Amino acid sequence: MFTHRPAFRFAVFLIIGIVAGSVWGIPLVAALPALAAVLACYAFVKRPALSHALLAAAVILLGAAKLAHDDGVLPPDSITLFTKPDQSVGLTAKVTDLPVVRGESVRFVVDAESIRVYGKSYPASGGVVVSANVKRLPRALADSLEYGRTVTMEGELTEPELIRNPGEFDYKRYLSLNGVYARFRVTHIDSTAFLGEAGSDVPAKFVYPVRASVSNRVRLLFKGETASFLNGLLIGERSDISPDLKTAFVNAGLMHILAVSGLHVAIVVLILMVLLQTLRIPELPRTLLIILLLFYYNFLTGSAASVTRSVVMAIVFLGGKLFEQKSDMYNTLAFSAIVILLFDARQLFQAGFQLSFVAVLSLVYLYPKIHSLCECLPSRLRKHKVLSLIMDGLNVSLAAGIGTLPFTSYYFGKISIVSFVANVVIVPLSNVILALGMLTVAISYCWSWLAAVYAEATAMLTWLMLQGVIWFGNVPWAFVNARLSMPDSILFYVFVGLISNLQNIVCRKLLVAGLLLWLNGVVLVHLLSRTQQVRVTAIDVGQGDALLIELPRKTFLIDGGPRTAALDAGTRFVIPYLRFRGIRKLDGIILSHPHSDHLGGIPAILRSVNVDTIYEAGSAAKGALFREYERAADSAGIPRRKVASGNVIEFGSNARAYVLHPSASFLDRNTENLNNQSVVVKIVYGSTAVLFSGDAEAEAEDRMTHVFGTFLHAALLKAGHHGSKTSSTDDYLRAIGPREVCISVGVRNKFKHPSPLVIERYRQLGVNISRSDMSGAVIFESDGSQWRKIAWRTP
């Protein structure tokens, strides 16, 4: 089985085992005995077919066992045993990564050694990401944060935050894949002290000092965004690149340029080859020296999966050349994957690993097929040097773009349209900048004047390139917001495979049959969508409200979450969630009232999403935020319709919304209390109903109870005023009679919502309580007869 391209076949079965171990949670105590049993059977089986199957099963079990080992049970002194909010602890740990300053905070990673709780010390292990206020951190202290130095700090140790809304980046999982299991916020800077000199291991002595030196040289030679970009290009340090520039790279389909990858390794190999050949070093020591320096370069750039893959492939090719053996690209690529996964199986789930390997695999497989199509062009076009280079660039860009499309769609929520052209223009320029940047930094250690000359040329080219990236990324049709699901991605790859092998009659038949099945599926989905369920999502926006109502034919949003100096919930949470759900247009936004925790995200939403109508009570607020909201609505030409108690908003498809509050007379009497001016809406679908209370307080609730009585009845309730004791009165709750209540509230908010008194009221009524501060986004679905809570997040 493994005689033809053995490494490739081995890698495929190893990956299957790792994925199976992740999906089914196969423990090490089950995988190892099963692996031993399969290997014992393989030793005695003589029939080729059965022995091949057993060998494949053994490799699959090896993958499952390796993942269970790497992602298995934490040690008895794990740092996670000591995580507790609002508890001050002392942490002694060794710095394992260079500090990164972002705004007013400095962040760095440490490896825990011991922890002190209530004056008693305990041994501890595991990675911890540390954050501190940079303004309170003494300069001498910040300069001493070197790799390998042992440091003791006092502060708060907590678990990394779980994913808050479906489709968000899973930061906790990302940290755990990198061996980091806790967060530490330094609260007592004065008590921070260093216990020793920087470490004496190889990274501390030979890797991180060079990495820091290169970074400092870049900042001396270049300024601003140019320096940040070149640090990312040369040593993989991308933390200082602005979010806007990163977004432009993503929109233009050029994010791979910011990753140290195969091109960097190729340039390093070329430079070393030329230098060592000039010094007339014989081939064997020259090759061995290059291999050794490649290992060093891998550590210098952070050992990302893309770099390790490129270094391993380069070493295999160099070794093959040395021993006069021809290398197979599939085997070489697979061998580098095996090396990485046997070192750490969790790397399979890293975006960098996936994008790097899929890009190279698609180039190897698709480029020859796309290039062969160029043979259909007239010979005078094919033989034209400039046109031939352009076509080759387009072919490479197209091959890599097609292969990575499902992954870029999943990780960035976008499919770049301009990437195929942008790569042809930007990638060659980035290659020149990379080579010039390496040369400039190297020369700066010997001749500062010449380095300054090269730096000017590099800076000019970098500025031109970044302007090109920004232009491509901001073209109106640069990208489409789309996130392919797993079934969609599988179908996409099957379609690409069939299209690329149309010369095979079997593939042609399968393609026709597949297209017919797909068309029937589209029709079936359209027919089933007529009975689509209603979906209500309380998006976790922190201390505020943003509720998405997805009806069979219409979609509405109630409020847009808070906005502060540090956070816009519209940009950070609501818009990404709308994109995740594939929503490009809102039929309406209902603004309950213009407090910043409800209004804050709406201006950003109005600038990014098509909205038909805004429904509001007509309440006005003082301040820049409300004026910005009015300007955003006016500039987008969105009508603002005033609604009051007694109005009905028709949704169609057996659904309608009844406005229960406020009445015109109530508005006149309560001109100061915006909470009591909240638009309260009851949405009825079939025989079920959901009531959204806004921030209505006791006076408003009493008025609704008196006027509407039993009409308030709804099985699902969005609690008023985030569970504050000023709302959720006994009479109001009894009139509603909810079976489920959703409280939209921020974690450890300064108002201490929800009130224990209100929680007790719900419990006495036998209501099931769902809180966004505990479970993230709260999602309910209804088929028109009952509400069902959707469990979307695993602990």
N, C-alpha and C positions, 0 to 999 in steps of 0.2 A: 504493500500500500504506500509506503514512504520511499519508494525507489525513485520516482519521478517528482522532482521538486520537493524533496522531503521536508525542508524547513517550512515551506509554504503550507503543506498539508498539516504538519505538526502545529503550526501557529493557528490554523483554522480551528482544529479540535480543541486546542488549549483555550482559545477565546470562547468557544461554545461552553466549555466547562466553567469558565469564570462567570459568564452570563447566567448559566444555570444555577451556579452557587449563589449569585446575587438575587435572582428571582425567587428561588425556593428556599433560600437561607440554609443551605446544606452545612451542618456543623462539621468541624474537623474530626470529631470522634466517630462520625459516620462515613466521611469521605476516605479516611486513611484505611480502615479495615476493608472497605469496598475496593479500594485501589490494590491492596495486598492480595485480595481474593482474585481479582481479575488478572493480575500479573502471574499468580500461581497457575491459573487455568491456561494462560497463554504459554507458559513454559512446557505444558504437557500436550497441548493441542497440535495436531499435525496438519489438519485440513486448512489450506490457504485462506479460503473465504472466512472461516470462523476465526482464524488467528488474526486476520486483518481487522475484523470487527472488534475483537478483544483488545487489540492494540489501540484502536481509535477510542474505545471506552476507557482504557487506561489513561490516555492523554486527557480526555474530558474530565475524569475524576481527579487527575493531577491539577487541572485548572481550578476545580471546585475546592480542592484541599488547600491550594495556595492562597486563594481568596479568603477562605475561612481562617487561615493562619494570619494573614496580613490584616484582616479586618475583624479579628476574633475577639475573644474575651479580654477585657482590659486587665492590667496587672493589679494585684491587691493594694498597691499604693498609688493607684491612678489619681491624678489631680481632680478628676470629675467627682470624687467622693467628698470633696471639700467645697464645692460650689454652692453658694447660698447668697441670695440677694440681701442687701442691707446689713451685711456682716463684715466687719473690718478684720482682715487677716494680714499676716506678714508672709511674704513669699521670697525665698532664696532660690535663684535660678541662674543658668548660664545663657548669655546672649548668643543666639544662633543665626541671627540675620541682621543685616545693617538697618539702622533706624530710617524711617521714612516720615518726613514732615509734610503734613497736609493741612493747610490753613493754620489753625491755632492748636493743632494736636500733633504729637509725635507718636508713631507706632513702631513697634519692633517685636520680634518673636524670641521667646526664651524657652529653655528646656528646664522644667522644674526639678529641684533637688530636695527641698524641704519646705514645709509650710508651718506657720505658727498660728494657732487658734486659741484664744483666751489664755495666752501666756505659755502654752504647751506646744512643743515642736513635734512634728511627725514627718517621716520620710515621704516624698511625693515624686511622681514621675509623669512625663507627658508634656507636650508642647502647649504653650500659652501665648496668646497674642496680647501684648501690653499696650495701653494707650495712656497718655498723660498730656496735660495742658502745657503747650510749649512756652507760654508766657510765664508760667510758674516754675519752669525747669531751668535751673542755673546753667549758664553757658558752659562752665567747666564740666558739669555733670553730663550735658548733652554730648560734648566732645569725647567723653570717656566711654560712651556706649559702643564699644568695639566687640567684634565677634570673639567669643570664647571667654569674655570677662564675666566673673560671677558677681551678681548684684542682689541686694536685698531691698525690698520695697514694702510699703504698707498701702493697702487699698481694698477694693471690693472684687471678689472672685466670683464670676458667674458663668453659666453655660452659654455658648454661642447661641444667638437668636435663631429660632426655627423659622422656616419659610412662612411668610405671613399671608400670602395670597397665591392661588394657583397660577402656575406659569412663571413665578419669580425665580431669580437665581437663588439656589440653595446654598447659602453661605456656610451653614453649619456642616453640611456634607462636604463642601469644598475644603473647609479647614480640616475635617477628620481625614480626608484623603491625603492631606499633607502632614498628618501626625499632630495636629493642633486640636485640643479638646476643651479649652477653656479660654475665657477672656478675663483680663485683669485691668481694672481702672485704678490708676494711682491716685490716691486721695491725700496722702501726706508726703509731699515732695521733700520736706526737710528731713524726714526720717530715712530717705533713700541713701544707701551707702554702698560702696564697692568693697568687696572683700579680698580682692587679689588682682594680679596683673592679667592681661589678656591671655587667652589660652595658648598652649604650646603645641597643639596638634598641627597637622599639615595644612588644613584650611586656614587656621588662625595665623600661621606663619607665612604661607606662600600664596594663598588664594585671595582672601578678603582684603589684605593690604594692597594687593595689586588692583583688585576691583575698585576699592575706594580711591586709589591713586588715579586710575583711568577716569573715574567719575569726576574727580576734582580737576583733572586736566581739561576735560571737556567743558566744565563750567568756567574755567579760566579763559579758554580759547573762544567759546561761543556764549551767546546770551539768550535768555528767554526761551521761547518755544523751540528754537533751533537746538539749544543745549539739551532740553528735555527729550526731544526726538532722537538726537544722536546717542544719548545715553541708552535709550531703548533699543536703538539699532545695533550698538556696539556691545553692550554687556547685558541687555535684556532688562534694564531697569526702566519700567514704563510708568511708575507711580506718579511722576510729575507731569505727564502729558495731560493737557486739559481735557475735561469731558467733552467739550464741543469738538475738539480736534479728533478725539476717538470716535465720536458719532459720525463725523465726516468720513473717516476711514471705513467705518462699517457701512454707511450709505453707499459709498463708492465701490464696495466689495474689495477693499485693499487692506483689511485688518491684518492679513498675513505678513505684510511688510514690517509691522511692528514686532514680529516675533523673530528671534534669532533662530535660523533654520538652515536648510541645506545649502542655500546660496552663500551664507556667511562661512560655512565650513569649506565650501569649494574655494572661496577666495583665500581663506587662511591656508589651505593646502597649496594653492597656486603660489602664494607669496613665499611659503616655506620651501617649495620646490625650487623656485628661481634663486632664492637666497643660498640654499645649500648646494645647488649645482654650481653657482658662482664661486663658492668656496671649495669646489672640487672634492666634496665628500663622496666616497663610494656609495653605490646604490643600497647595499644592505644596511649599513649604519644610518644612511640618510632616511631610509624608509622607517626604520625603528625609531629614530629621533622624531620624525613627523608624527608617528603613531603616539608616542609619549606626549608630545606637545598637544595633540588633539584631545587626549584625555584631560590635560590641564585646561584647555580651552573650554571643554564641556563643564568643568567645575567653575571656571571663571564666569561663565554666562548663566549660572544658576541651575544647570543640569535639567533644563526643561525637556519634555519628551521629544520635541521637535529637534533639539540640538543633539540629544543622545542618539536618536534615530539616525541623524545625518552623520554623526561621528562613527557609529558602528558600521554604517554602510561604507563610509570612506575607508575605514580600517580593513573591511573585507575586500574592497577593490584594490587597495594597496597591497594587501597580502596576496591576492590572486595575481596581481602583476609581478610581484616579487618571485612567486613560484611558478609563473607562466601558466596560470590556470584561468580559464575564462569564467567570469562570474555571471550568474543568472539574476536578473533584476528582481524577479519575484522571490527567489530564494534569499537574496541579500536583504530585501525589505522585510521578509518574514523573520529572518534571523535577528535583525535588530529589534523587532517586536518581541520575540521570545526572550531576548536578553533583558529588556525592560520589564516584561511581565513576570519573569521568574525572580527578578529583584523585588518588584512590588506589583502584585496583580491589580491593585486598586488604580493603577495608572490607566487602565483600560477605560475608566469612567471619567477621565480628565478630557476637557474639550481640546486641549493642545495635542494630546496623543491622537485623538480621533481625527481631527482636522489634518494633522501632519501626515498620518499614514494613508488616509483616504485620498488626500490630494496627490501623493506620489503614486498610489495604486491606480487612480484614474488616469494619471498622465501615462503610466506604462501601458495601460490597457486601451484607453480611448485615443491617445494622440496618433498612433499609427493609422487607426481607422479613419479619423478625421482628416489626417494628412493625405490619405489615399484618395479622398474625394476631390482634392485639389488637382489630381491628375485629369479630371474632366475639364479643367480650364484650358484655354488656348495656350499653346507652348510659349508664345511670346510673352504672356503674362507670367507663366511659371518660371521663365528664364531671366526675367527682369530682376536684378539684384535687390533693389529697394522694395518692390512689391513682394518678392519672395520672403524677405525678412519680416515684412508686415504681416503676411499671411501666416508665417511660422509663429509669430507672436500671438496672433489671434487664435491659432490652433491650440497652442499651449494654454492660453487663458481659457478657451472654451472647454478643453478637456478637464482642467483642474476645477473650473467653475461648475460644470455639470456634476462631477463626482462629489463635490462638497456641498452642493446646493441644499440637500435635506438637513445637513448639520448646521450650516450657517443660518438656515431658516429657523431651526430649533433654538439655537443659542442666542441669536440676535433678533428674532421675530421679524426679519426682513429678508427679501430676496432682491439683490441688487440687479438692476437692469443694465446699468452702464459699466458694470465690472469688466466685461469682455473688452471694451474699448479702453477703459481706464488703465487696466493692467498693461496693455501694449504701450501706453504712453509713460506711465509712472514707474513701472518695474525697472526698465532699463536705466532710467534716471536714478532710481534708488540704488541700483548696483554701483553706479559711478560714485554716488555719495558715500556708500559703504566703504568702497576701496579708498577714496580720498580721506574719509574720516579715520580709518585705521592708519593710513600713512601719516596723517597730520599728528595724531596722538603719539605715534612712534617717534617722529622727528622731533616733537616737542621736548623729549628727554635729552636730545643732543644739541639742537640748534633752535632756539626760541624764535629768532627772526624769520627763518625759513618756514617754521611751523605757523607763524602768524600769516605769512603769505598764502600758504595752503588753506589755512582756516578761512580767509576771506573768500577764496574760490568755493570752498565747501559750503560756507554759509549762504552764498548767493544761490548756488544750485539747490540747497535745502529749502530756501525761501521760495524759489520757483516751484519746486515739487509740492510743498505744502499748500501753496496757492492753487495748484492744479488739483490736489486732493479736495480742497474746500470747494472748488468750482464743480468738480464732478459730483461731490456729495450733496450739493445744494441744487442741482438741476431738478426741476419740478417732477420729472419722471424718472429720477435716479433709482428709485426702489419702490417696491410694493410691500406693504405690511402683510406678512403671511407667516404662519408657523405650521409646518407640515406635521401631521401626527405620525405615529409609528406605522400604521397600515398605509397611509399615504406615501411614506418614504419607501416602504417595501415595493409598493406598486410602481413608484417612480423608477427604482433601480431595475425592476423587471422590464419595464417599458424601454429604458435605455439599453439594457442587454439585448432585447429583441430587435430594436431599431438598428443597433450597431452590427447585427448579424443577419441583415435582410437577404444576403446572398444564399442563406440556408433556407430551403423550402419549409422545413419544420418550423423555423422561427417565424416565417411569414404567416403560416397557418395559425400559430399560437397568437401572433399579434392581432390578426383579424378576430379570432375567437375572444381574445381578451378585451378588445375594444367594444365588441358587442355586449359582453358581460358587463363592462363598465357603464355603457349607455343604459342598459336595463337597470343597473344599480342606481344610477342617477334618477331615473323615472320612479323607481320604488321609493327612494328616499324622499322625493318630492311628494309622493302620495302619502307617505307616512307622516310628513311634516304637518299635514292638516290636523293631526291629532297630537301635535307637539305639546309637551308639558310647559307649565309656567315655572320659571326659575327666578328666585329672589336671592340676591347675594348682598350681604352686608360686607362690603369691601373693608378689609382691615387698614384703616388710614390713621390709626392712633386715636388720639382724643378728638373725635369728630364723627361726622356722618357722611357716608357715600353709599347709597343703596341702588343696585342695578336690578331692574325688573325686565325680564325677557319673556315676552308674550308670544303666542304663535306667529303673529305678523308684525308686531311692533315692539320697540325697545325704549324704555324710559329710565332716566337716572334721577334719583332724589338726592339733592345736595352733592357737593364735590369735595368734602373733606377740608382739613385745616390748611392754613399757610402761615409759616413763621419765617424768621430771618434765615433759618437753616434748612427749611423743608417746604416744598410745595406738593401737597398730596395729589393734586391733579396730575402733575408731571411724574411724580415718583410712583404712585400706586394706581390711580384710576385709568389713565390713558394706557399704560402697559396691560392692565387687565382687560380693557376693551379690545385691544389688539389680540390678546391671547384668546379671547372668545370670538375673534373674527368679526367684530362689530365696527363698521366704518361710518355708521350714521345712527344718530339718536333721533327718535321721533319727538322726543320732548325731554326737557329738564325741568323738574319741579324744585324750585328753591323754597325750602320750608321757611327760612327767615335769614336775614343778612348778617348773622354773626360770623366771625372769621373761621370758626371751626366747621361751618357748613358751606360758606361762600368761598373760602380760600382757594380751592382748586378749580373753581368754575371758569375764571378767565383763561387759564391755560387750556382747559377742555374746549372752550369755545374757539380758541385759535387753532386747535388741532383736529377737531371732529366736526363733521357736518351735523347741525342741530336744526330741526324744523321749528320748534316753538319753545319758549320759556314760559312756565306757569309760575306765578308768584302772587302774594297777597297785596303787593304794592307798598310794602314796608320799605322805608328808606333808612339808610345808616350814614353816619358821618365817617369821613376818613378816605384815604387814598384807595383802599381795596374796593370799596363800593363804586367809586368813580371809575376805576379800571374795569370793573365788571360791566358797567353801563357802556363804556367806550367799546369794549370787546364785542358786546351784543350788537351795538349800532354798526360797527365796522363790518361785521359779518352779515348784517341785514337780517338778523334773527328777531322775529316779532316777540314782544313780551306781553303775555296775556294775563290780566288780573283775574284771579278766581276767588270765590268766597263761599261760605257755607251754603249748601244747596245746589251748587254747580255740579255738573256731571261731565267727565271727560270720557268720550267713547273710544274704546280700544278695538272694537270689533272682535270677531271670533269668540263670542260668548264671554267677553270680558269688558268691564267698565270700572271707572274710578269715581267714587263719590267724595266730594270735598265736604268735610264735616266742620271745618274751622279755618279761619275766623269769620265771624259775621261782620257786616259793615258797622253795626252799632258797637260791637265789641272792640273793633279797631279804634273807633272814636274815643272810647273810654280808657283804652290802654295804649296811649301814645308813647310811653316811655319803655315799657317792658316788651322787648322784641321777642322774648321766649313765648309769651302769651299771644303773640301775633302769628305763631307758627301755622303753616298750612298743614292740616291733618287730613290724610287721605285714606279711604278704605277702598281697596281694590277687590272686586268680586270676580271670581272665575269659576264657572260651573256652580257647584254647591259649597265651594270653599271661599274663604276671604282672608285678607291680611290687612292689618291696620298699622299705619305709619304715624306715630305721634309727634314727630319733630322734637322740639324742646318745650312743648306745651306744659304748663305748670298747673297747680291745683285749681286755680280759678277757671282756667280754660277747660280743664277736665270736668269740673262741676257743671259748667254751662253745657258741654256736650252730653253729659249724663242726663241732665234735665230735659234737653231738647230731643235727643235721639233714643234714649232708653235702650231697649233690646236691639235696636238697629245697629248698635255698636258691636254686636257679637261678631267675633272673628277668632278662628282657631290659632292664627299666628299673629303675634304682636311684636312690633319694634318698639321697645321700651322708650318712654318719654325722657328726654333730658339725660341720656346716658346712665339711667338708673339713679338719678339724684333723688334725695328725700323730698324735694320740692314738687315731685311728680308721682305718678303711680299711686293715686289715692285708692282706698278700699272700695268705695262705691264705683269708681271708674273701672277698676279691674273686674269687679263682679259683673258689671254690665257687659264687658267684653267677653269674659269667660274663656280666656285663651288656654290652649293646651301646650303651646310652645311660645317662648318669649326670647327675643334676640336683643342683647344689650351691646351696643356699639360703643366701645370705651378703650382708652389707651392704657398700656401697661404702667402700673405705678404712677398714675396721673396725679397732679398736684391737688386736684379737687377730692381725691379719695373716692371717686365714683367706681362702682355703684355703692350705694348706701347699704350697710348691713340690714337696716330696717326694711328697705324695699326688697332685698333678697328674701328676707323672712316672710314678707307678705306673699311673694310668689310661691314659696315653699308650702305655706299653709293652704294655698289654693290648689296645690298639686300640679303646678306648672313646671314643665321641663325648661331649664334655663341654659341658654347658650351665650357665651361671652367672647367677644373678639380679642380681649386681652389674654384669654386663656387658650383659645383654639384657632386664632387667626381668623380669616374670613369665614363667615357663617353662611351656609348655603342651604336653601330649602327648595324642594320641587313639589309640584302638585299636578295631578292628572285631572283635577276638577272635583275630586271627591275627598281627598285628604292630603295633608302635608307630610313630606318625608325629608328628614335631614340627610344631607350628603356628607359622608365622612371622606374628606379628600386628603387630609394630612396625616401621615404616620408620625408617631412620637420620635 
